[in-house]
Amino acid sequence: MSVAVKGDRNDTEKPKAGGVMEGRFGGVLSQVSAAGALIVVFIFLTFASPVFLTATNLFNVATQTAVVAIIAIGMTFVIITAGIDLSVGSVAALAGVLGVQLMVYYGVP
């Protein structure tokens, strides 16, 4: 019968730091800090530019981010189902190139 002494090679079990609650708190804290930073930037730009908080500008921002939002929603479902798909960026780039070629060469709106 051997006695495990601290520092002995048989003493492989180490105490866990933090635990589940610390991991959840860290995740919530990072989400809240990201949202807070976005709000700070939004407030700064509202005061820095008189045209930032207009309907035209907000519609333009929403239009420009629509493609990225659609791709992000699709990737969210892939990640939730424990999958991974690295081809999303290349498919989006290919769609952009094909769309531009259709516009330039064939006059497709």
N, CA, C and O atoms as a Tinker XYZ file with bonds, in Angstrom:
   436  protein
     1  N      0.837000   -1.157000    0.000000    73     2
     2  CA     0.000000    0.000000    0.000000    64     1     3
     3  C      0.890000    1.231000    0.000000    63     2     4     5
     4  O      1.769000    1.372000    0.850000    81     3
     5  N      0.661000    2.112000   -0.948000    73     3     6
     6  CA     1.509000    3.297000   -1.015000    64     5     7
     7  C      0.717000    4.521000   -0.567000    63     6     8     9
     8  O     -0.499000    4.603000   -0.741000    81     7
     9  N      1.418000    5.426000   -0.010000    73     7    10
    10  CA     0.810000    6.660000    0.474000    64     9    11
    11  C      1.185000    7.772000   -0.492000    63    10    12    13
    12  O      2.360000    7.987000   -0.786000    81    11
    13  N      0.165000    8.480000   -0.985000    73    11    14
    14  CA     0.429000    9.580000   -1.920000    64    13    15
    15  C      0.876000   10.806000   -1.142000    63    14    16    17
    16  O      0.183000   11.285000   -0.244000    81    15
    17  N      2.020000   11.285000   -1.501000    73    15    18
    18  CA     2.578000   12.475000   -0.870000    64    17    19
    19  C      2.487000   13.616000   -1.874000    63    18    20    21
    20  O      2.673000   13.412000   -3.074000    81    19
    21  N      2.203000   14.806000   -1.386000    73    19    22
    22  CA     2.105000   15.943000   -2.284000    64    21    23
    23  C      3.424000   16.104000   -3.025000    63    22    24    25
    24  O      4.496000   16.137000   -2.420000    81    23
    25  N      3.322000   16.203000   -4.350000    73    23    26
    26  CA     4.521000   16.303000   -5.161000    64    25    27
    27  C      4.971000   14.958000   -5.691000    63    26    28    29
    28  O      5.877000   14.898000   -6.522000    81    27
    29  N      4.365000   13.883000   -5.232000    73    27    30
    30  CA     4.701000   12.547000   -5.687000    64    29    31
    31  C      4.183000   12.366000   -7.113000    63    30    32    33
    32  O      3.215000   13.020000   -7.500000    81    31
    33  N      4.797000   11.508000   -7.884000    73    31    34
    34  CA     4.371000   11.267000   -9.266000    64    33    35
    35  C      2.992000   10.636000   -9.346000    63    34    36    37
    36  O      2.313000   10.790000  -10.361000    81    35
    37  N      2.564000    9.942000   -8.327000    73    35    38
    38  CA     1.240000    9.319000   -8.342000    64    37    39
    39  C      0.135000   10.331000   -8.035000    63    38    40    41
    40  O     -1.042000   10.028000   -8.232000    81    39
    41  N      0.485000   11.502000   -7.567000    73    39    42
    42  CA    -0.490000   12.530000   -7.217000    64    41    43
    43  C     -0.838000   13.332000   -8.485000    63    42    44    45
    44  O     -0.323000   14.433000   -8.682000    81    43
    45  N     -1.702000   12.784000   -9.334000    73    43    46
    46  CA    -2.026000   13.432000  -10.605000    64    45    47
    47  C     -3.284000   14.277000  -10.531000    63    46    48    49
    48  O     -3.526000   15.086000  -11.426000    81    47
    49  N     -4.078000   14.117000   -9.512000    73    47    50
    50  CA    -5.314000   14.880000   -9.414000    64    49    51
    51  C     -5.012000   16.260000   -8.843000    63    50    52    53
    52  O     -4.463000   16.395000   -7.750000    81    51
    53  N     -5.387000   17.284000   -9.614000    73    51    54
    54  CA    -5.143000   18.648000   -9.184000    64    53    55
    55  C     -6.479000   19.329000   -8.933000    63    54    56    57
    56  O     -7.464000   19.029000   -9.607000    81    55
    57  N     -6.518000   20.217000   -7.994000    73    55    58
    58  CA    -7.782000   20.915000   -7.737000    64    57    59
    59  C     -8.133000   21.830000   -8.908000    63    58    60    61
    60  O     -7.263000   22.450000   -9.519000    81    59
    61  N     -9.429000   21.896000   -9.204000    73    59    62
    62  CA    -9.897000   22.726000  -10.306000    64    61    63
    63  C    -10.127000   24.139000   -9.796000    63    62    64    65
    64  O    -10.730000   24.354000   -8.744000    81    63
    65  N     -9.631000   25.097000  -10.572000    73    63    66
    66  CA    -9.824000   26.492000  -10.187000    64    65    67
    67  C    -11.126000   26.993000  -10.777000    63    66    68    69
    68  O    -11.436000   26.696000  -11.930000    81    67
    69  N    -11.877000   27.732000  -10.022000    73    67    70
    70  CA   -13.097000   28.350000  -10.535000    64    69    71
    71  C    -14.276000   27.427000  -10.460000    63    70    72    73
    72  O    -14.962000   27.366000   -9.440000    81    71
    73  N    -14.515000   26.723000  -11.505000    73    71    74
    74  CA   -15.662000   25.836000  -11.563000    64    73    75
    75  C    -16.631000   26.285000  -12.634000    63    74    76    77
    76  O    -16.306000   27.108000  -13.489000    81    75
    77  N    -17.820000   25.733000  -12.569000    73    75    78
    78  CA   -18.830000   26.005000  -13.589000    64    77    79
    79  C    -19.309000   27.441000  -13.511000    63    78    80    81
    80  O    -19.483000   28.088000  -14.544000    81    79
    81  N    -19.525000   27.949000  -12.317000    73    79    82
    82  CA   -20.063000   29.298000  -12.173000    64    81    83
    83  C    -19.096000   30.350000  -12.709000    63    82    84    85
    84  O    -19.527000   31.335000  -13.309000    81    83
    85  N    -17.800000   30.153000  -12.499000    73    83    86
    86  CA   -16.832000   31.115000  -13.006000    64    85    87
    87  C    -16.812000   31.104000  -14.527000    63    86    88    89
    88  O    -16.667000   32.159000  -15.144000    81    87
    89  N    -16.953000   29.951000  -15.138000    73    87    90
    90  CA   -16.996000   29.860000  -16.593000    64    89    91
    91  C    -18.215000   30.556000  -17.163000    63    90    92    93
    92  O    -18.116000   31.262000  -18.167000    81    91
    93  N    -19.363000   30.365000  -16.532000    73    91    94
    94  CA   -20.586000   31.027000  -16.999000    64    93    95
    95  C    -20.496000   32.528000  -16.798000    63    94    96    97
    96  O    -20.912000   33.296000  -17.665000    81    95
    97  N    -19.956000   32.954000  -15.659000    73    95    98
    98  CA   -19.828000   34.380000  -15.391000    64    97    99
    99  C    -18.892000   35.042000  -16.382000    63    98   100   101
   100  O    -19.148000   36.160000  -16.828000    81    99
   101  N    -17.819000   34.366000  -16.729000    73    99   102
   102  CA   -16.880000   34.909000  -17.706000    64   101   103
   103  C    -17.519000   35.064000  -19.068000    63   102   104   105
   104  O    -17.254000   36.044000  -19.765000    81   103
   105  N    -18.366000   34.106000  -19.467000    73   103   106
   106  CA   -19.057000   34.198000  -20.740000    64   105   107
   107  C    -20.060000   35.333000  -20.763000    63   106   108   109
   108  O    -20.159000   36.069000  -21.744000    81   107
   109  N    -20.803000   35.472000  -19.677000    73   107   110
   110  CA   -21.784000   36.561000  -19.583000    64   109   111
   111  C    -21.063000   37.902000  -19.556000    63   110   112   113
   112  O    -21.503000   38.857000  -20.195000    81   111
   113  N    -19.969000   37.976000  -18.827000    73   111   114
   114  CA   -19.215000   39.222000  -18.742000    64   113   115
   115  C    -18.671000   39.634000  -20.103000    63   114   116   117
   116  O    -18.710000   40.815000  -20.449000    81   115
   117  N    -18.171000   38.692000  -20.873000    73   115   118
   118  CA   -17.648000   39.043000  -22.193000    64   117   119
   119  C    -18.768000   39.498000  -23.121000    63   118   120   121
   120  O    -18.564000   40.408000  -23.924000    81   119
   121  N    -19.944000   38.887000  -23.028000    73   119   122
   122  CA   -21.078000   39.302000  -23.866000    64   121   123
   123  C    -21.543000   40.701000  -23.478000    63   122   124   125
   124  O    -21.816000   41.531000  -24.345000    81   123
   125  N    -21.634000   40.960000  -22.182000    73   123   126
   126  CA   -22.086000   42.269000  -21.719000    64   125   127
   127  C    -21.068000   43.344000  -22.089000    63   126   128   129
   128  O    -21.453000   44.449000  -22.474000    81   127
   129  N    -19.794000   43.041000  -21.980000    73   127   130
   130  CA   -18.781000   44.040000  -22.327000    64   129   131
   131  C    -18.793000   44.331000  -23.825000    63   130   132   133
   132  O    -18.574000   45.476000  -24.223000    81   131
   133  N    -19.042000   43.335000  -24.660000    73   131   134
   134  CA   -19.140000   43.574000  -26.101000    64   133   135
   135  C    -20.353000   44.438000  -26.422000    63   134   136   137
   136  O    -20.258000   45.349000  -27.244000    81   135
   137  N    -21.482000   44.171000  -25.792000    73   135   138
   138  CA   -22.679000   44.983000  -26.006000    64   137   139
   139  C    -22.463000   46.401000  -25.478000    63   138   140   141
   140  O    -22.908000   47.364000  -26.103000    81   139
   141  N    -21.798000   46.540000  -24.357000    73   139   142
   142  CA   -21.501000   47.859000  -23.809000    64   141   143
   143  C    -20.596000   48.668000  -24.727000    63   142   144   145
   144  O    -20.810000   49.866000  -24.915000    81   143
   145  N    -19.589000   48.022000  -25.298000    73   143   146
   146  CA   -18.702000   48.712000  -26.232000    64   145   147
   147  C    -19.465000   49.168000  -27.469000    63   146   148   149
   148  O    -19.218000   50.260000  -27.981000    81   147
   149  N    -20.387000   48.344000  -27.954000    73   147   150
   150  CA   -21.198000   48.722000  -29.108000    64   149   151
   151  C    -22.078000   49.927000  -28.792000    63   150   152   153
   152  O    -22.239000   50.818000  -29.626000    81   151
   153  N    -22.642000   49.953000  -27.599000    73   151   154
   154  CA   -23.485000   51.084000  -27.193000    64   153   155
   155  C    -22.651000   52.355000  -27.066000    63   154   156   157
   156  O    -23.104000   53.431000  -27.456000    81   155
   157  N    -21.444000   52.246000  -26.526000    73   155   158
   158  CA   -20.572000   53.412000  -26.395000    64   157   159
   159  C    -20.208000   53.966000  -27.771000    63   158   160   161
   160  O    -20.234000   55.180000  -27.971000    81   159
   161  N    -19.875000   53.101000  -28.712000    73   159   162
   162  CA   -19.550000   53.549000  -30.070000    64   161   163
   163  C    -20.765000   54.192000  -30.719000    63   162   164   165
   164  O    -20.636000   55.218000  -31.387000    81   163
   165  N    -21.945000   53.605000  -30.534000    73   163   166
   166  CA   -23.178000   54.154000  -31.092000    64   165   167
   167  C    -23.445000   55.562000  -30.549000    63   166   168   169
   168  O    -23.791000   56.465000  -31.311000    81   167
   169  N    -23.286000   55.746000  -29.259000    73   167   170
   170  CA   -23.500000   57.068000  -28.652000    64   169   171
   171  C    -22.460000   58.069000  -29.142000    63   170   172   173
   172  O    -22.797000   59.214000  -29.443000    81   171
   173  N    -21.202000   57.649000  -29.225000    73   171   174
   174  CA   -20.149000   58.537000  -29.719000    64   173   175
   175  C    -20.430000   58.988000  -31.148000    63   174   176   177
   176  O    -20.308000   60.172000  -31.461000    81   175
   177  N    -20.803000   58.054000  -32.012000    73   175   178
   178  CA   -21.072000   58.414000  -33.405000    64   177   179
   179  C    -22.320000   59.275000  -33.550000    63   178   180   181
   180  O    -22.413000   60.080000  -34.476000    81   179
   181  N    -23.270000   59.112000  -32.651000    73   179   182
   182  CA   -24.462000   59.957000  -32.683000    64   181   183
   183  C    -24.094000   61.413000  -32.442000    63   182   184   185
   184  O    -24.641000   62.302000  -33.093000    81   183
   185  N    -23.171000   61.671000  -31.511000    73   183   186
   186  CA   -22.760000   63.038000  -31.233000    64   185   187
   187  C    -21.703000   63.543000  -32.215000    63   186   188   189
   188  O    -21.631000   64.744000  -32.474000    81   187
   189  N    -20.889000   62.654000  -32.759000    73   187   190
   190  CA   -19.800000   63.061000  -33.649000    64   189   191
   191  C    -20.289000   63.460000  -35.033000    63   190   192   193
   192  O    -19.678000   64.317000  -35.671000    81   191
   193  N    -21.364000   62.870000  -35.507000    73   191   194
   194  CA   -21.849000   63.151000  -36.860000    64   193   195
   195  C    -23.344000   63.433000  -36.814000    63   194   196   197
   196  O    -24.101000   62.658000  -36.229000    81   195
   197  N    -23.776000   64.523000  -37.416000    73   195   198
   198  CA   -25.208000   64.836000  -37.389000    64   197   199
   199  C    -26.050000   63.929000  -38.292000    63   198   200   201
   200  O    -27.272000   63.881000  -38.147000    81   199
   201  N    -25.414000   63.215000  -39.218000    73   199   202
   202  CA   -26.177000   62.358000  -40.131000    64   201   203
   203  C    -26.166000   60.889000  -39.712000    63   202   204   205
   204  O    -26.743000   60.049000  -40.403000    81   203
   205  N    -25.519000   60.569000  -38.590000    73   203   206
   206  CA   -25.433000   59.159000  -38.191000    64   205   207
   207  C    -26.785000   58.590000  -37.798000    63   206   208   209
   208  O    -27.118000   57.471000  -38.188000    81   207
   209  N    -27.557000   59.326000  -37.047000    73   207   210
   210  CA   -28.811000   58.816000  -36.518000    64   209   211
   211  C    -29.998000   59.201000  -37.404000    63   210   212   213
   212  O    -31.070000   59.537000  -36.900000    81   211
   213  N    -29.804000   59.150000  -38.709000    73   211   214
   214  CA   -30.902000   59.408000  -39.637000    64   213   215
   215  C    -31.421000   58.089000  -40.186000    63   214   216   217
   216  O    -30.719000   57.078000  -40.165000    81   215
   217  N    -32.641000   58.104000  -40.670000    73   215   218
   218  CA   -33.250000   56.881000  -41.201000    64   217   219
   219  C    -32.485000   56.370000  -42.420000    63   218   220   221
   220  O    -32.329000   55.162000  -42.599000    81   219
   221  N    -32.010000   57.288000  -43.251000    73   219   222
   222  CA   -31.270000   56.882000  -44.461000    64   221   223
   223  C    -29.989000   56.153000  -44.095000    63   222   224   225
   224  O    -29.684000   55.112000  -44.679000    81   223
   225  N    -29.232000   56.681000  -43.137000    73   223   226
   226  CA   -27.981000   56.049000  -42.743000    64   225   227
   227  C    -28.219000   54.701000  -42.072000    63   226   228   229
   228  O    -27.512000   53.736000  -42.360000    81   227
   229  N    -29.201000   54.622000  -41.185000    73   227   230
   230  CA   -29.484000   53.352000  -40.512000    64   229   231
   231  C    -29.957000   52.293000  -41.507000    63   230   232   233
   232  O    -29.608000   51.120000  -41.377000    81   231
   233  N    -30.760000   52.705000  -42.511000    73   231   234
   234  CA   -31.182000   51.767000  -43.552000    64   233   235
   235  C    -29.985000   51.305000  -44.380000    63   234   236   237
   236  O    -29.911000   50.138000  -44.764000    81   235
   237  N    -29.049000   52.213000  -44.657000    73   235   238
   238  CA   -27.842000   51.860000  -45.407000    64   237   239
   239  C    -26.986000   50.864000  -44.627000    63   238   240   241
   240  O    -26.478000   49.902000  -45.203000    81   239
   241  N    -26.824000   51.085000  -43.331000    73   239   242
   242  CA   -26.045000   50.157000  -42.493000    64   241   243
   243  C    -26.714000   48.782000  -42.463000    63   242   244   245
   244  O    -26.035000   47.761000  -42.571000    81   243
   245  N    -28.041000   48.753000  -42.318000    73   243   246
   246  CA   -28.767000   47.477000  -42.299000    64   245   247
   247  C    -28.636000   46.741000  -43.628000    63   246   248   249
   248  O    -28.507000   45.517000  -43.654000    81   247
   249  N    -28.670000   47.486000  -44.728000    73   247   250
   250  CA   -28.529000   46.869000  -46.053000    64   249   251
   251  C    -27.140000   46.270000  -46.231000    63   250   252   253
   252  O    -27.002000   45.177000  -46.781000    81   251
   253  N    -26.116000   46.973000  -45.771000    73   251   254
   254  CA   -24.750000   46.498000  -45.948000    64   253   255
   255  C    -24.427000   45.289000  -45.068000    63   254   256   257
   256  O    -23.574000   44.476000  -45.426000    81   255
   257  N    -25.093000   45.166000  -43.933000    73   255   258
   258  CA   -24.797000   44.044000  -43.042000    64   257   259
   259  C    -25.727000   42.855000  -43.245000    63   258   260   261
   260  O    -25.582000   41.848000  -42.552000    81   259
   261  N    -26.667000   42.937000  -44.161000    73   259   262
   262  CA   -27.646000   41.861000  -44.351000    64   261   263
   263  C    -26.987000   40.558000  -44.792000    63   262   264   265
   264  O    -27.346000   39.490000  -44.298000    81   263
   265  N    -26.032000   40.631000  -45.709000    73   263   266
   266  CA   -25.389000   39.409000  -46.213000    64   265   267
   267  C    -24.619000   38.713000  -45.096000    63   266   268   269
   268  O    -24.710000   37.495000  -44.940000    81   267
   269  N    -23.865000   39.480000  -44.326000    73   267   270
   270  CA   -23.100000   38.893000  -43.220000    64   269   271
   271  C    -24.041000   38.311000  -42.170000    63   270   272   273
   272  O    -23.746000   37.267000  -41.587000    81   271
   273  N    -25.167000   38.972000  -41.923000    73   271   274
   274  CA   -26.131000   38.463000  -40.938000    64   273   275
   275  C    -26.734000   37.142000  -41.393000    63   274   276   277
   276  O    -26.904000   36.231000  -40.582000    81   275
   277  N    -27.059000   37.023000  -42.667000    73   275   278
   278  CA   -27.617000   35.765000  -43.181000    64   277   279
   279  C    -26.609000   34.634000  -43.049000    63   278   280   281
   280  O    -26.967000   33.526000  -42.649000    81   279
   281  N    -25.356000   34.906000  -43.381000    73   279   282
   282  CA   -24.309000   33.885000  -43.256000    64   281   283
   283  C    -24.111000   33.509000  -41.787000    63   282   284   285
   284  O    -23.930000   32.334000  -41.467000    81   283
   285  N    -24.143000   34.500000  -40.892000    73   283   286
   286  CA   -23.957000   34.234000  -39.460000    64   285   287
   287  C    -25.097000   33.388000  -38.901000    63   286   288   289
   288  O    -24.860000   32.508000  -38.074000    81   287
   289  N    -26.321000   33.640000  -39.336000    73   287   290
   290  CA   -27.454000   32.828000  -38.867000    64   289   291
   291  C    -27.296000   31.383000  -39.331000    63   290   292   293
   292  O    -27.523000   30.451000  -38.560000    81   291
   293  N    -26.912000   31.202000  -40.576000    73   291   294
   294  CA   -26.688000   29.841000  -41.080000    64   293   295
   295  C    -25.579000   29.126000  -40.336000    63   294   296   297
   296  O    -25.710000   27.944000  -40.016000    81   295
   297  N    -24.478000   29.832000  -40.052000    73   295   298
   298  CA   -23.372000   29.220000  -39.320000    64   297   299
   299  C    -23.752000   28.919000  -37.876000    63   298   300   301
   300  O    -23.232000   27.973000  -37.283000    81   299
   301  N    -24.647000   29.708000  -37.310000    73   299   302
   302  CA   -25.107000   29.441000  -35.949000    64   301   303
   303  C    -25.798000   28.088000  -35.874000    63   302   304   305
   304  O    -25.568000   27.321000  -34.940000    81   303
   305  N    -26.641000   27.796000  -36.853000    73   303   306
   306  CA   -27.317000   26.497000  -36.862000    64   305   307
   307  C    -26.323000   25.359000  -37.074000    63   306   308   309
   308  O    -26.489000   24.282000  -36.503000    81   307
   309  N    -25.300000   25.581000  -37.882000    73   307   310
   310  CA   -24.284000   24.541000  -38.086000    64   309   311
   311  C    -23.528000   24.275000  -36.788000    63   310   312   313
   312  O    -23.279000   23.120000  -36.443000    81   311
   313  N    -23.166000   25.317000  -36.077000    73   311   314
   314  CA   -22.413000   25.156000  -34.831000    64   313   315
   315  C    -23.283000   24.524000  -33.749000    63   314   316   317
   316  O    -22.797000   23.706000  -32.969000    81   315
   317  N    -24.567000   24.894000  -33.691000    73   315   318
   318  CA   -25.471000   24.312000  -32.694000    64   317   319
   319  C    -25.595000   22.805000  -32.881000    63   318   320   321
   320  O    -25.709000   22.069000  -31.901000    81   319
   321  N    -25.574000   22.344000  -34.109000    73   319   322
   322  CA   -25.697000   20.910000  -34.381000    64   321   323
   323  C    -24.353000   20.191000  -34.293000    63   322   324   325
   324  O    -24.209000   19.075000  -34.793000    81   323
   325  N    -23.373000   20.828000  -33.658000    73   323   326
   326  CA   -22.040000   20.262000  -33.409000    64   325   327
   327  C    -21.299000   19.949000  -34.694000    63   326   328   329
   328  O    -20.524000   18.994000  -34.752000    81   327
   329  N    -21.529000   20.736000  -35.709000    73   327   330
   330  CA   -20.805000   20.567000  -36.958000    64   329   331
   331  C    -19.886000   21.746000  -37.187000    63   330   332   333
   332  O    -19.901000   22.724000  -36.440000    81   331
   333  N    -19.086000   21.636000  -38.233000    73   331   334
   334  CA   -18.220000   22.737000  -38.612000    64   333   335
   335  C    -18.149000   22.753000  -40.129000    63   334   336   337
   336  O    -18.033000   21.710000  -40.772000    81   335
   337  N    -18.221000   23.947000  -40.686000    73   335   338
   338  CA   -18.207000   24.079000  -42.135000    64   337   339
   339  C    -17.316000   25.264000  -42.478000    63   338   340   341
   340  O    -17.681000   26.416000  -42.244000    81   339
   341  N    -16.153000   24.976000  -43.029000    73   339   342
   342  CA   -15.201000   26.024000  -43.348000    64   341   343
   343  C    -15.392000   26.595000  -44.749000    63   342   344   345
   344  O    -14.663000   27.505000  -45.143000    81   343
   345  N    -16.350000   26.083000  -45.500000    73   343   346
   346  CA   -16.517000   26.519000  -46.880000    64   345   347
   347  C    -17.416000   27.735000  -47.013000    63   346   348   349
   348  O    -17.644000   28.195000  -48.132000    81   347
   349  N    -17.931000   28.269000  -45.929000    73   347   350
   350  CA   -18.887000   29.374000  -46.002000    64   349   351
   351  C    -18.251000   30.609000  -46.624000    63   350   352   353
   352  O    -18.860000   31.248000  -47.482000    81   351
   353  N    -17.061000   30.949000  -46.215000    73   351   354
   354  CA   -16.393000   32.133000  -46.760000    64   353   355
   355  C    -16.110000   32.007000  -48.236000    63   354   356   357
   356  O    -16.306000   32.964000  -48.985000    81   355
   357  N    -15.657000   30.857000  -48.669000    73   355   358
   358  CA   -15.359000   30.682000  -50.090000    64   357   359
   359  C    -16.629000   30.644000  -50.929000    63   358   360   361
   360  O    -16.625000   31.119000  -52.064000    81   359
   361  N    -17.708000   30.095000  -50.400000    73   359   362
   362  CA   -18.977000   30.095000  -51.137000    64   361   363
   363  C    -19.512000   31.517000  -51.250000    63   362   364   365
   364  O    -20.040000   31.889000  -52.298000    81   363
   365  N    -19.389000   32.316000  -50.202000    73   363   366
   366  CA   -19.828000   33.710000  -50.256000    64   365   367
   367  C    -18.992000   34.498000  -51.258000    63   366   368   369
   368  O    -19.536000   35.316000  -52.000000    81   367
   369  N    -17.693000   34.269000  -51.293000    73   367   370
   370  CA   -16.834000   34.948000  -52.258000    64   369   371
   371  C    -17.169000   34.531000  -53.689000    63   370   372   373
   372  O    -17.206000   35.370000  -54.589000    81   371
   373  N    -17.411000   33.243000  -53.898000    73   371   374
   374  CA   -17.785000   32.763000  -55.223000    64   373   375
   375  C    -19.106000   33.361000  -55.673000    63   374   376   377
   376  O    -19.247000   33.736000  -56.838000    81   375
   377  N    -20.070000   33.457000  -54.780000    73   375   378
   378  CA   -21.356000   34.064000  -55.117000    64   377   379
   379  C    -21.181000   35.532000  -55.477000    63   378   380   381
   380  O    -21.832000   36.024000  -56.399000    81   379
   381  N    -20.307000   36.238000  -54.761000    73   379   382
   382  CA   -20.039000   37.638000  -55.086000    64   381   383
   383  C    -19.412000   37.809000  -56.450000    63   382   384   385
   384  O    -19.803000   38.696000  -57.208000    81   383
   385  N    -18.433000   36.962000  -56.773000    73   383   386
   386  CA   -17.771000   37.035000  -58.071000    64   385   387
   387  C    -18.747000   36.711000  -59.201000    63   386   388   389
   388  O    -18.767000   37.399000  -60.221000    81   387
   389  N    -19.552000   35.668000  -59.021000    73   387   390
   390  CA   -20.532000   35.317000  -60.048000    64   389   391
   391  C    -21.587000   36.406000  -60.214000    63   390   392   393
   392  O    -22.015000   36.692000  -61.332000    81   391
   393  N    -22.004000   37.012000  -59.110000    73   391   394
   394  CA   -22.978000   38.101000  -59.183000    64   393   395
   395  C    -22.436000   39.293000  -59.943000    63   394   396   397
   396  O    -23.147000   39.879000  -60.759000    81   395
   397  N    -21.181000   39.667000  -59.692000    73   395   398
   398  CA   -20.572000   40.792000  -60.398000    64   397   399
   399  C    -20.411000   40.475000  -61.878000    63   398   400   401
   400  O    -20.654000   41.338000  -62.723000    81   399
   401  N    -20.008000   39.256000  -62.204000    73   399   402
   402  CA   -19.867000   38.889000  -63.616000    64   401   403
   403  C    -21.211000   38.902000  -64.337000    63   402   404   405
   404  O    -21.293000   39.324000  -65.490000    81   403
   405  N    -22.251000   38.447000  -63.672000    73   403   406
   406  CA   -23.584000   38.512000  -64.292000    64   405   407
   407  C    -24.004000   39.960000  -64.527000    63   406   408   409
   408  O    -24.618000   40.267000  -65.549000    81   407
   409  N    -23.681000   40.847000  -63.598000    73   407   410
   410  CA   -24.035000   42.255000  -63.766000    64   409   411
   411  C    -23.256000   42.906000  -64.902000    63   410   412   413
   412  O    -23.828000   43.637000  -65.710000    81   411
   413  N    -21.956000   42.642000  -64.964000    73   411   414
   414  CA   -21.100000   43.312000  -65.939000    64   413   415
   415  C    -21.299000   42.767000  -67.346000    63   414   416   417
   416  O    -21.463000   43.538000  -68.292000    81   415
   417  N    -21.284000   41.466000  -67.491000    73   415   418
   418  CA   -21.308000   40.867000  -68.828000    64   417   419
   419  C    -22.703000   40.640000  -69.405000    63   418   420   421
   420  O    -22.877000   40.664000  -70.623000    81   419
   421  N    -23.692000   40.421000  -68.548000    73   419   422
   422  CA   -25.020000   40.076000  -69.039000    64   421   423
   423  C    -26.076000   41.098000  -68.647000    63   422   424   425
   424  O    -27.240000   40.926000  -69.008000    81   423
   425  N    -25.724000   42.137000  -67.936000    73   423   426
   426  CA   -26.669000   43.191000  -67.592000    64   425   427
   427  C    -27.740000   42.794000  -66.601000    63   426   428   429
   428  O    -28.796000   43.424000  -66.543000    81   427
   429  N    -27.487000   41.768000  -65.828000    73   427   430
   430  CA   -28.458000   41.334000  -64.821000    64   429   431
   431  C    -28.458000   42.357000  -63.683000    63   430   432   433
   432  O    -27.396000   42.701000  -63.165000    81   431
   433  N    -29.640000   42.847000  -63.287000    73   431   434
   434  CA   -29.666000   43.846000  -62.222000    64   433   435
   435  C    -29.308000   43.249000  -60.861000    63   434   436
   436  O    -29.285000   43.964000  -59.859000    81   435
